[in-house]
Amino acid sequence: MNNRKVLNALLGSTILSTLFSFVVIALTVFHHFQMQNSLKEIADKVDRGSNQG
């Protein structure tokens, strides 16, 4: 019985850890694309500014 409780606790911990990892990876990918778009917008503004002068 004690073994069963330990196995259930380990399984639950593993599942939670895996879900947390997926969330962190998803947020990292989202942040990467968000920063990429922001940097592209800044580069476009800089290009437009240098073409006006």
PyMOL CGO cylinders between C-alpha atoms (Angstrom):
from pymol import cmd
from pymol.cgo import CYLINDER

trace = [
    CYLINDER, 0.00, 0.00, 0.00, 2.81, 2.38, 0.85, 0.3, 1, 1, 1, 1, 1, 1,
    CYLINDER, 2.81, 2.38, 0.85, 4.48, 1.51, -2.46, 0.3, 1, 1, 1, 1, 1, 1,
    CYLINDER, 4.48, 1.51, -2.46, 1.29, 2.41, -4.33, 0.3, 1, 1, 1, 1, 1, 1,
    CYLINDER, 1.29, 2.41, -4.33, 1.16, 5.85, -2.66, 0.3, 1, 1, 1, 1, 1, 1,
    CYLINDER, 1.16, 5.85, -2.66, 4.78, 6.54, -3.56, 0.3, 1, 1, 1, 1, 1, 1,
    CYLINDER, 4.78, 6.54, -3.56, 4.23, 5.47, -7.17, 0.3, 1, 1, 1, 1, 1, 1,
    CYLINDER, 4.23, 5.47, -7.17, 1.12, 7.65, -7.44, 0.3, 1, 1, 1, 1, 1, 1,
    CYLINDER, 1.12, 7.65, -7.44, 2.99, 10.61, -5.98, 0.3, 1, 1, 1, 1, 1, 1,
    CYLINDER, 2.99, 10.61, -5.98, 5.87, 10.09, -8.41, 0.3, 1, 1, 1, 1, 1, 1,
    CYLINDER, 5.87, 10.09, -8.41, 3.50, 9.77, -11.35, 0.3, 1, 1, 1, 1, 1, 1,
    CYLINDER, 3.50, 9.77, -11.35, 1.62, 12.92, -10.37, 0.3, 1, 1, 1, 1, 1, 1,
    CYLINDER, 1.62, 12.92, -10.37, 4.86, 14.82, -9.87, 0.3, 1, 1, 1, 1, 1, 1,
    CYLINDER, 4.86, 14.82, -9.87, 6.18, 13.66, -13.23, 0.3, 1, 1, 1, 1, 1, 1,
    CYLINDER, 6.18, 13.66, -13.23, 2.99, 14.70, -15.02, 0.3, 1, 1, 1, 1, 1, 1,
    CYLINDER, 2.99, 14.70, -15.02, 2.98, 18.13, -13.37, 0.3, 1, 1, 1, 1, 1, 1,
    CYLINDER, 2.98, 18.13, -13.37, 6.66, 18.62, -14.17, 0.3, 1, 1, 1, 1, 1, 1,
    CYLINDER, 6.66, 18.62, -14.17, 6.10, 17.66, -17.80, 0.3, 1, 1, 1, 1, 1, 1,
    CYLINDER, 6.10, 17.66, -17.80, 3.14, 20.02, -18.14, 0.3, 1, 1, 1, 1, 1, 1,
    CYLINDER, 3.14, 20.02, -18.14, 5.15, 22.83, -16.57, 0.3, 1, 1, 1, 1, 1, 1,
    CYLINDER, 5.15, 22.83, -16.57, 7.99, 22.19, -19.02, 0.3, 1, 1, 1, 1, 1, 1,
    CYLINDER, 7.99, 22.19, -19.02, 5.61, 22.35, -21.98, 0.3, 1, 1, 1, 1, 1, 1,
    CYLINDER, 5.61, 22.35, -21.98, 4.16, 25.63, -20.70, 0.3, 1, 1, 1, 1, 1, 1,
    CYLINDER, 4.16, 25.63, -20.70, 7.64, 27.13, -20.31, 0.3, 1, 1, 1, 1, 1, 1,
    CYLINDER, 7.64, 27.13, -20.31, 8.64, 25.98, -23.81, 0.3, 1, 1, 1, 1, 1, 1,
    CYLINDER, 8.64, 25.98, -23.81, 5.42, 27.37, -25.32, 0.3, 1, 1, 1, 1, 1, 1,
    CYLINDER, 5.42, 27.37, -25.32, 5.91, 30.73, -23.59, 0.3, 1, 1, 1, 1, 1, 1,
    CYLINDER, 5.91, 30.73, -23.59, 9.54, 30.83, -24.73, 0.3, 1, 1, 1, 1, 1, 1,
    CYLINDER, 9.54, 30.83, -24.73, 8.53, 30.23, -28.36, 0.3, 1, 1, 1, 1, 1, 1,
    CYLINDER, 8.53, 30.23, -28.36, 5.76, 32.84, -28.08, 0.3, 1, 1, 1, 1, 1, 1,
    CYLINDER, 5.76, 32.84, -28.08, 8.20, 35.36, -26.58, 0.3, 1, 1, 1, 1, 1, 1,
    CYLINDER, 8.20, 35.36, -26.58, 10.75, 34.64, -29.31, 0.3, 1, 1, 1, 1, 1, 1,
    CYLINDER, 10.75, 34.64, -29.31, 8.28, 35.44, -32.09, 0.3, 1, 1, 1, 1, 1, 1,
    CYLINDER, 8.28, 35.44, -32.09, 6.97, 38.48, -30.22, 0.3, 1, 1, 1, 1, 1, 1,
    CYLINDER, 6.97, 38.48, -30.22, 10.52, 39.87, -29.86, 0.3, 1, 1, 1, 1, 1, 1,
    CYLINDER, 10.52, 39.87, -29.86, 11.26, 39.04, -33.50, 0.3, 1, 1, 1, 1, 1, 1,
    CYLINDER, 11.26, 39.04, -33.50, 8.23, 41.09, -34.61, 0.3, 1, 1, 1, 1, 1, 1,
    CYLINDER, 8.23, 41.09, -34.61, 9.18, 43.97, -32.32, 0.3, 1, 1, 1, 1, 1, 1,
    CYLINDER, 9.18, 43.97, -32.32, 12.73, 44.04, -33.64, 0.3, 1, 1, 1, 1, 1, 1,
    CYLINDER, 12.73, 44.04, -33.64, 11.42, 43.95, -37.23, 0.3, 1, 1, 1, 1, 1, 1,
    CYLINDER, 11.42, 43.95, -37.23, 9.17, 46.94, -36.51, 0.3, 1, 1, 1, 1, 1, 1,
    CYLINDER, 9.17, 46.94, -36.51, 12.07, 48.86, -34.97, 0.3, 1, 1, 1, 1, 1, 1,
    CYLINDER, 12.07, 48.86, -34.97, 14.31, 48.02, -37.93, 0.3, 1, 1, 1, 1, 1, 1,
    CYLINDER, 14.31, 48.02, -37.93, 11.61, 49.23, -40.35, 0.3, 1, 1, 1, 1, 1, 1,
    CYLINDER, 11.61, 49.23, -40.35, 11.30, 52.52, -38.45, 0.3, 1, 1, 1, 1, 1, 1,
    CYLINDER, 11.30, 52.52, -38.45, 15.08, 52.99, -38.49, 0.3, 1, 1, 1, 1, 1, 1,
    CYLINDER, 15.08, 52.99, -38.49, 15.19, 52.25, -42.22, 0.3, 1, 1, 1, 1, 1, 1,
    CYLINDER, 15.19, 52.25, -42.22, 12.41, 54.76, -42.91, 0.3, 1, 1, 1, 1, 1, 1,
    CYLINDER, 12.41, 54.76, -42.91, 14.17, 57.37, -40.80, 0.3, 1, 1, 1, 1, 1, 1,
    CYLINDER, 14.17, 57.37, -40.80, 17.48, 56.97, -42.61, 0.3, 1, 1, 1, 1, 1, 1,
    CYLINDER, 17.48, 56.97, -42.61, 15.77, 57.15, -46.04, 0.3, 1, 1, 1, 1, 1, 1,
    CYLINDER, 15.77, 57.15, -46.04, 14.15, 60.51, -45.21, 0.3, 1, 1, 1, 1, 1, 1,
    CYLINDER, 14.15, 60.51, -45.21, 17.43, 62.32, -44.52, 0.3, 1, 1, 1, 1, 1, 1,
]
cmd.load_cgo(trace, "trace")
